[in-house]
Amino acid sequence: PLTSYIKRRDETRDKEMQALQTLLDGEKTGDSLRADGEKALLDLTRFSEQELAVEAALGGMGVSGVAYVTNDLAYVYVREKLTEEQAALLFLSVSEITGLSDQNIRVADANSIV
């Protein structure tokens, strides 16, 4: 499920970025909407970079998993059962990477991905 999830996540993110870019390229797009679109595009880029960083941190811990990040939440799906030490390190890493507090970080079994 991890590989198919990553593929779906990346395809969805690409479509969102293309739609925003189309909006930004529109001649009739107003300044306010253009500013909002630019911010949204930057946010999507930041989320992608944070997801890659979280996934690299997981790999460094010897754990297989994927991440999905938004402005308010980070979801991390892992294949292996984490020890208390691994879980603490994961929360610390995700918090440092995303700037989110522990209350806004969700860790779940990768088998729960639909």
MARTITI-906321 format. One record per residue (C-alpha): x, y, z; residue in one letter. Coordinates in steps of 0.2 Angstrom, whole numbers, padded with zeros to 4 digits, always signed. Example, Ala and Ser with C-alpha at 12.3 -4.5 7.8 and 13.67 -1.06 7.14 Angstrom:
% residues 2
+0062-0022+0039a+0068-0005+0036s
***
This chain:
% residues 114
+0000+0000+0000p+0014+0012+0003l+0020+0013-0015t+0002+0015-0022s-0001+0029-0008y+0015+0038-0013i+0010+0037-0032k-0008+0044-0028r-0001+0057-0016r+0011+0063-0029d-0001+0063-0044e-0014+0073-0034t-0001+0085-0028r+0005+0087-0047d-0013+0090-0052k-0016+0103-0038e+0000+0112-0043m-0004+0112-0062q-0021+0119-0058a-0014+0133-0047l-0001+0137-0061q-0015+0138-0074t-0024+0150-0062l-0008+0161-0060l-0005+0161-0079d-0023+0167-0082g-0023+0185-0090e-0040+0188-0080k-0033+0183-0063t-0035+0197-0051g-0021+0203-0040d-0029+0196-0024s-0032+0179-0032l-0015+0178-0039r-0007+0182-0022a-0018+0168-0014d-0013+0156-0028g+0005+0160-0026e+0004+0157-0008k-0005+0140-0011a+0008+0135-0023l+0022+0139-0011l+0013+0129+0002d+0011+0114-0009l+0030+0115-0013t+0034+0116+0006r+0023+0102+0010f+0031+0091-0003s+0048+0095+0004e+0043+0092+0022q+0036+0075+0017e+0052+0070+0008l+0062+0075+0024a+0050+0065+0035v+0052+0050+0024e+0071+0052+0024a+0070+0053+0043a+0060+0037+0044l+0073+0029+0033g+0087+0035+0044g+0078+0026+0058m+0076+0010+0049g+0058+0012+0047v+0047+0011+0031s+0034+0024+0029g+0026+0039+0021v+0021+0056+0026a+0007+0068+0021y+0008+0086+0027v-0004+0100+0028t-0004+0117+0036n-0011+0110+0052d-0007+0092+0052l+0006+0079+0048a+0001+0061+0045y+0014+0048+0046v+0011+0030+0041y+0023+0017+0046v+0025-0002+0042r+0034-0007+0057e+0028-0006+0075k+0038+0008+0084l+0047+0006+0100t+0044+0020+0113e+0061+0027+0108e+0058+0027+0090q+0041+0035+0092a+0048+0049+0103a+0062+0052+0090l+0049+0052+0076l+0038+0065+0084f+0053+0076+0088l+0059+0074+0070s+0042+0078+0062v+0040+0093+0074s+0057+0100+0069e+0054+0097+0050i+0036+0104+0050t+0035+0116+0064g+0019+0107+0071l+0017+0102+0089s+0015+0084+0094d-0004+0086+0095q-0005+0090+0076n+0006+0074+0072i-0004+0058+0068r+0006+0041+0067v-0003+0026+0061a+0000+0009+0054d+0003+0009+0035a-0010-0005+0033n-0023+0008+0037s-0020+0018+0021i-0035+0016+0010v
***
